[in-house]
Amino acid sequence: MTQPTRSTQALIDELIRSTGCRDAPEAIRAKAKELIDLHVASFGEPSLPISVDVLASLQGIGRSDEAPVHSPDAELIPDGHGGMTMRVNADRPETRQRFSVAHEISHTFFPNYTSKAWCRTDARYRDRANAEDFLEMLCDIGAAELLFPQPWFGRDAAVVTDATGIITLASTYHASREAAIRRYAETSPESVAAVFFTWKLKPTQKGIAGNPNQTNLFGISAEDALREALRLRIEYSVTSESFKAEGLFLPKDKSVENDGPIYRAASTGLPVDDQCHLDLGQASGTYRVSAIPLWTAEDQLGATGENTVAALLRPVSVRRPAKKRGAGSGPTLFGTD
């Protein structure tokens, strides 16, 4: 018998109610921990990297050899017998496949999950205000909890002191560098931010730089002018609770100069650790920086082939913002997703 479809927001609300948690991110983490605990109870302490196929089987998910139809990465579909089958794009890198499998497993933490197909969407185009997109973000949070399970990840992360250590974490847990540095930052007891820099124009340059209808004084092509205008700019950031408590705001699209550890990692393709001053608006100051180059698509490279970069920023000497008079304990400056 086909189950009635409930609204996405209703599923999120029911997840929170059923776990007794304060909010949806806390609830999805609690459900992921339940699955890790079941794995330990069934098989003992997991070897690392944890097997996402074992986790899927514990949730009663079958694995199909067919490619996903509605997603470039993975999808979870009803099997017609009350269960669910997963399709995963085998052409994706294995680290991406593992995250996709963990993401689809996280869909089973919601009530009524067997009533429809679930498809992993592109994280770059999600809007938290949209319930469908927010549910996808929650499944990414669940995926991180499954791929980097506690307490083992916390133990391994505690000894990390530099960029090479983050890369080792990614290798140990067979995950992407981006996923590993995100997880490190959001679980760290220290004040730290994982900041992701991509090569792009500042908003006021869009539609102007590289426009073939715009003349320039130097006779360079529109394409070259566009590439020359690109700078490493903040795409997004993930912060620890301690960093959030300091009230530091890292503005999206803020650029860094073509020197220093972040640019060196981009230009050399090697991890870099250094201390430097960063002009980050209200959060300007001196930071210890651990910069890690990321795999970058050809059309996303810098002017001379530089990579995108993920950087851990640890405040050393940063002027803390003054509290506004009458300010209460309203929303934090950073989301957890």
C-alpha positions in Angstrom: 0.0 0.0 0.0 1.4 3.4 -1.0 2.1 5.7 2.0 0.7 9.2 1.9 3.3 11.8 1.1 3.9 14.4 3.8 5.3 17.8 3.4 9.1 18.1 3.7 8.8 20.6 6.6 6.5 18.1 8.4 9.2 15.4 8.0 11.9 17.8 9.5 9.5 18.8 12.4 8.7 15.1 13.1 12.5 14.3 13.2 13.0 16.9 15.8 10.0 15.8 17.9 11.0 12.1 17.7 14.5 12.7 19.0 13.7 15.3 21.6 16.4 17.5 20.2 16.6 21.3 20.1 16.8 21.6 16.4 17.1 19.7 13.1 21.0 19.6 12.9 21.2 18.2 16.5 18.5 15.7 15.6 20.2 14.4 12.5 23.4 14.0 14.4 21.6 12.0 17.1 20.2 9.6 14.5 23.6 9.2 12.9 25.1 8.3 16.3 22.4 5.7 16.8 23.4 4.0 13.6 27.1 4.1 14.6 26.2 2.7 17.9 24.3 -0.1 16.2 27.4 -0.8 14.0 29.5 -1.1 17.2 26.9 -3.3 18.9 26.7 -5.6 15.9 30.4 -5.8 14.8 32.5 -4.1 17.4 34.7 -1.0 17.0 34.8 -0.1 13.3 38.0 -0.2 11.3 38.7 3.0 9.5 37.6 4.1 7.1 34.2 2.9 8.2 32.3 0.8 5.6 29.4 2.8 4.3 28.0 -0.4 2.6 27.8 -2.0 6.1 26.0 1.1 7.4 23.6 0.9 4.4 22.8 -2.7 5.0 22.1 -2.0 8.7 19.4 0.4 7.5 18.0 -2.2 5.1 19.1 -0.5 1.9 19.9 -2.6 -1.1 22.5 -1.5 -3.6 21.8 -1.5 -7.4 24.4 -1.8 -10.1 22.3 0.7 -12.2 23.4 4.3 -12.5 21.2 7.0 -10.9 18.6 8.4 -13.2 17.7 11.7 -11.5 21.0 12.7 -9.9 24.6 13.0 -11.1 25.7 11.4 -7.8 23.2 9.1 -6.1 19.6 8.4 -5.4 17.5 6.3 -3.0 14.3 4.8 -4.5 11.5 2.6 -3.3 12.0 -1.0 -4.3 8.3 -1.8 -4.6 8.4 -4.2 -1.6 8.5 -1.7 1.3 12.3 -1.2 1.1 14.7 1.1 -0.5 17.4 0.7 -3.2 20.4 2.9 -3.7 21.9 3.9 -7.1 25.4 5.4 -7.1 27.3 7.0 -10.0 30.4 4.7 -10.2 32.2 7.2 -12.4 32.5 9.7 -9.5 35.7 9.6 -7.4 35.5 7.0 -4.6 35.6 9.7 -1.9 32.6 11.4 -3.5 30.8 8.1 -3.8 31.3 7.4 -0.1 29.9 10.8 0.8 26.9 10.3 -1.5 26.2 6.9 0.0 26.3 8.4 3.5 24.1 11.2 2.4 21.5 8.8 1.1 21.6 6.7 4.2 20.8 9.9 6.2 17.5 10.1 4.3 16.4 7.0 6.2 16.6 9.0 9.5 13.5 10.8 8.5 10.0 9.4 9.0 8.1 8.2 5.9 11.3 8.0 3.9 10.1 5.0 1.9 7.2 7.0 0.4 9.3 8.6 -2.5 12.6 8.8 -4.2 15.4 10.9 -2.8 18.1 12.4 -5.0 21.3 14.1 -3.9 21.4 17.7 -5.2 24.2 20.1 -5.9 25.1 21.7 -2.6 26.2 25.0 -4.4 22.6 25.9 -5.2 20.7 25.2 -2.0 18.7 27.7 -0.1 18.3 27.0 3.6 14.9 28.8 3.6 13.6 26.2 1.2 12.5 23.1 3.1 13.6 20.7 0.4 17.1 22.2 0.3 17.3 22.3 4.1 16.6 18.6 4.3 19.4 18.0 1.8 21.7 20.1 3.9 20.7 18.0 7.0 21.6 14.8 5.1 25.0 16.3 4.4 25.4 16.8 8.2 24.3 13.2 8.7 26.8 12.1 6.1 29.7 13.8 7.9 28.7 12.2 11.2 28.8 8.7 9.5 32.0 9.2 7.6 33.9 10.8 10.5 32.3 9.0 13.5 32.9 9.9 17.1 34.8 9.2 19.3 37.4 8.0 16.8 37.5 11.2 14.7 37.8 13.4 17.8 40.8 11.3 18.9 42.5 11.6 15.6 41.7 15.3 15.1 43.1 16.2 18.5 46.7 15.5 17.3 46.4 17.5 14.1 48.5 20.7 14.2 49.0 21.6 10.5 47.8 21.3 6.9 49.5 17.9 6.3 47.6 16.6 9.4 44.3 17.5 7.7 45.3 15.7 4.6 46.2 12.7 6.6 42.8 12.8 8.3 41.1 12.8 4.9 43.2 9.8 3.8 42.5 7.9 7.1 38.7 8.4 6.7 38.8 8.0 2.9 37.1 11.3 2.4 37.7 14.5 0.4 40.0 17.2 1.8 37.0 19.5 1.8 34.9 17.2 3.9 37.7 16.5 6.3 38.5 20.2 7.0 34.8 21.0 7.4 34.4 18.3 10.0 37.6 19.3 11.7 36.5 22.9 12.1 32.9 22.2 13.3 34.0 19.7 15.9 37.1 21.5 17.2 37.1 22.8 20.8 39.5 25.6 19.7 38.6 28.8 17.9 39.1 27.9 14.3 37.4 28.5 11.0 37.6 26.4 7.8 37.4 29.0 4.9 36.9 27.9 1.3 38.5 30.2 -1.3 37.6 30.1 -5.0 38.8 32.2 -8.0 36.1 34.6 -8.9 35.2 38.2 -9.5 33.8 40.6 -6.9 30.1 41.1 -7.3 30.5 44.6 -8.8 32.8 43.2 -11.6 30.3 40.7 -12.9 29.1 41.6 -16.3 31.9 44.1 -16.8 35.2 42.3 -16.5 35.8 40.2 -19.6 32.9 41.7 -21.5 33.9 41.8 -25.2 31.8 45.0 -25.6 34.0 46.8 -23.0 37.2 48.4 -24.4 40.4 48.4 -22.4 43.6 50.5 -22.6 46.0 47.6 -22.9 44.7 45.8 -25.9 44.3 42.4 -24.1 41.5 40.1 -25.0 38.2 40.0 -23.1 39.0 36.4 -21.9 42.5 37.4 -20.6 41.0 40.5 -19.0 38.5 38.3 -17.2 41.2 35.9 -15.9 43.4 38.7 -14.8 40.5 40.1 -12.7 40.0 36.9 -10.8 41.0 36.8 -7.1 40.9 34.2 -4.4 37.6 35.1 -2.6 35.7 33.5 0.3 33.1 31.1 -1.0 31.8 30.0 2.4 33.2 29.1 5.8 32.5 26.6 8.6 33.4 27.5 12.2 33.9 26.0 15.6 31.6 26.9 18.4 34.4 28.9 20.0 35.0 30.9 16.9 31.3 31.7 16.7 31.3 32.8 20.3 33.9 35.4 19.5 31.5 37.1 17.1 33.9 37.2 14.1 32.3 37.6 10.7 34.0 36.3 7.6 32.4 38.1 4.7 31.5 36.1 1.6 33.5 37.3 -1.5 36.2 39.0 0.5 39.5 38.5 -1.3 43.0 37.7 -0.2 46.2 39.1 -1.9 48.2 37.1 -4.3 50.9 36.4 -1.7 50.9 34.7 1.7 50.2 31.1 2.6 46.8 30.9 1.0 48.0 32.0 -2.4 51.2 29.9 -2.1 49.0 26.8 -1.6 47.0 27.7 -4.6 50.0 28.3 -6.9 52.2 25.4 -5.8 49.5 22.8 -5.2 51.2 22.0 -1.8 50.0 22.4 1.8 51.3 25.5 3.5 51.5 26.6 7.1 52.3 30.1 8.1 51.2 33.1 10.3 50.1 36.3 8.6 47.8 39.3 8.7 44.6 38.9 6.7 42.4 41.8 5.7 39.0 40.3 6.4 37.0 43.4 7.1 35.6 43.3 10.7 37.6 40.1 11.3 40.9 41.5 10.1 44.0 40.5 12.1 46.8 38.0 12.5 46.0 34.3 12.0 47.8 31.0 12.0 46.9 29.7 8.6 47.0 26.0 7.4 46.2 26.2 3.6 45.3 23.1 1.6 45.0 23.1 -2.2 41.8 21.4 -3.5 41.2 19.6 -6.8 39.9 22.3 -9.1 38.0 21.9 -12.4 39.8 23.5 -15.4 37.3 26.3 -15.8 37.6 27.2 -12.1 41.4 27.7 -12.0 43.1 31.0 -11.4 44.7 33.2 -14.1 47.9 31.0 -14.3 46.4 27.7 -13.3 46.2 28.1 -9.6 43.9 25.8 -7.5 41.1 26.7 -5.2 42.0 26.4 -1.5 40.6 25.4 1.9 42.3 27.2 4.8 42.1 26.7 8.5 42.3 30.1 10.2 43.2 30.2 13.9 43.0 33.8 15.4 46.2 35.0 17.0 45.6 38.8 17.3 42.2 39.8 16.0 40.3 42.8 17.3 37.0 41.4 18.7 33.9 43.3 17.7 32.3 45.4 20.4 28.9 44.2 21.5 26.0 46.5 20.5 24.1 48.1 23.3 21.0 46.2 24.1 22.1 43.2 21.9 20.6 40.0 23.1 21.4 36.4 22.4 19.9 36.4 18.9 20.9 34.3 15.9 24.6 33.4 15.6 26.6 34.8 12.7 27.4 31.4 11.3 25.2 28.5 10.4 26.3 24.9 11.3 25.7 23.6 7.8 
